[in-house]
Amino acid sequence: ISAEGRGVASISNMLNITRIHNVIAAVASMRRMISLSREYARRRVAFGKLLKDHPLHMQTVAQMEVQTRGAFLLLMETVRLLGLAETNMASEQDQLLLRLLIPVAKLYTGKQASAVVVEAMESFGGQGYMEDTGLPVIVRDTLVLSIWEGTTNILSLDVLRSLTKSQGQVMAVFFSAVQKKLELASSTAKLEPAVKQTRDAISSLAQFMQAAGSKGAETMELAARDFSYTLARIYAGALLIEHAARPDASSTDISAARRWCSQELCPVAAALENSRYEAEEALADSALVYEGSPACGSRL
Ligand SMILES: Cc1cc2nc3c(=O)[nH]c(=O)nc-3n(C[C@H](O)[C@H](O)[C@H](O)COP(=O)(O)OP(=O)(O)OC[C@H]3O[C@@H](n4cnc5c(N)ncnc54)[C@H](O)[C@@H]3O)c2cc1C
């Protein structure tokens, strides 16, 4: 038992492990559902041909595949850093990166997994909803991953705490780690668009940090979720690029990196530009939520 008031600090190492286990469960759920979905598509005939021969169906499953590959690499990177830390081989930079990436990976893969397994359930049509296929159990068990071990919002606030506690050092390490990965891809022409999109996202993120730094803590709190999503998307993008730049990389490794990086990699900058983190917007949030609520009467 810890000293009074030191409870959270004393269990924080355990939280690192259980949160990484959560990431493993998220990746495993996505992979399991996609494996079942792609096999089903080789057998089920709809509208005169196998599901696998409907390009729109394949596009849908491929989107899930890209999400899962990004999540898998984020998991492996976190586990690599944990391995270094547990064997006393982690540099100070490794430790800072691990501190940042654990909540980022947990919150992001939890959300990805919820979205992917629901989409995968739909890929079985009505069968996906039937209890005796076993699919709804996988979906239900996956949905808890964004709730326990800290919800998305709570972990986003933890990401901010890692910035404050390290006086911004975690971000310096983050930027440098991403840049190094992108440099590895400098001679792979097919990865050029992905590298450019990631570099653009990094500079938007740096601009966001500068702009947010001159505003109050409320701005960062309102931005916490988008900020964490931004870190996850940029870091996973850099990992996919690094992976696709290996000499023995496959063409699908390159496709996965390109597709991942063509999504909005820096949602926090776009939202700041739209004034989403201003105090009036927070008031508008409450007004939107409670308009018409009989319990609130005219208080809002
Ligand atoms: C199946 C299951 C098993 C569990 N097992 C364990 C266990 O073994 N041990 C254990 O200790 N716990 C366990 N839990 C508890 C779990 O960790 C908590 O339910 C989870 O952390 C969410 O906390 P809460 O339920 O108190 O939600 P609340 O804190 O009430 O959160 C409700 C909502 O408000 C949001 N919210 C809360 N505070 C803020 C804030 N400051 N800013 C923005 N948004 C906020 C949250 O994101 C969430 O969406 C388990 C939960 C489940 C569902």
The ligand as a Gaussian input file, in Angstrom:
#p B3LYP/6-31G(d) Opt

LIG

0 1
 C      -16.269000      -4.523000     -17.549000
 C      -15.500000      -3.551000     -16.692000
 C      -14.507000      -4.027000     -15.848000
 C      -13.781000      -3.146000     -15.044000
 N      -12.795000      -3.644000     -14.235000
 C      -12.140000      -2.812000     -13.402000
 C      -11.139000      -3.309000     -12.496000
 O      -10.841000      -4.510000     -12.470000
 N      -10.523000      -2.445000     -11.658000
 C      -10.828000      -1.116000     -11.660000
 O      -10.245000      -0.366000     -10.880000
 N      -11.757000      -0.621000     -12.506000
 C      -12.421000      -1.419000     -13.370000
 N      -13.381000      -0.912000     -14.230000
 C      -13.703000       0.520000     -14.136000
 C      -13.264000       1.312000     -15.347000
 O      -11.866000       1.509000     -15.337000
 C      -14.052000       2.637000     -15.321000
 O      -15.403000       2.313000     -15.566000
 C      -13.542000       3.600000     -16.365000
 O      -12.241000       4.057000     -16.055000
 C      -14.467000       4.846000     -16.487000
 O      -14.672000       5.438000     -15.241000
 P      -16.160000       5.692000     -14.709000
 O      -16.971000       4.456000     -14.954000
 O      -16.050000       6.183000     -13.314000
 O      -16.738000       6.799000     -15.669000
 P      -16.869000       8.363000     -15.391000
 O      -15.606000       8.885000     -14.783000
 O      -18.153000       8.641000     -14.706000
 O      -16.935000       8.894000     -16.888000
 C      -18.156000       9.077000     -17.627000
 C      -17.827000       9.836000     -18.902000
 O      -17.384000      11.140000     -18.579000
 C      -16.137000      11.419000     -19.182000
 N      -15.306000      12.215000     -18.262000
 C      -15.084000      11.981000     -16.951000
 N      -14.242000      12.902000     -16.453000
 C      -13.915000      13.740000     -17.461000
 C      -13.082000      14.891000     -17.580000
 N      -12.366000      15.362000     -16.555000
 N      -12.994000      15.513000     -18.769000
 C      -13.678000      15.049000     -19.821000
 N      -14.480000      13.961000     -19.788000
 C      -14.603000      13.311000     -18.617000
 C      -15.502000      10.060000     -19.433000
 O      -14.614000      10.111000     -20.542000
 C      -16.711000       9.185000     -19.716000
 O      -17.034000       9.231000     -21.078000
 C      -14.081000      -1.766000     -15.074000
 C      -15.078000      -1.296000     -15.950000
 C      -15.772000      -2.166000     -16.761000
 C      -16.820000      -1.628000     -17.704000

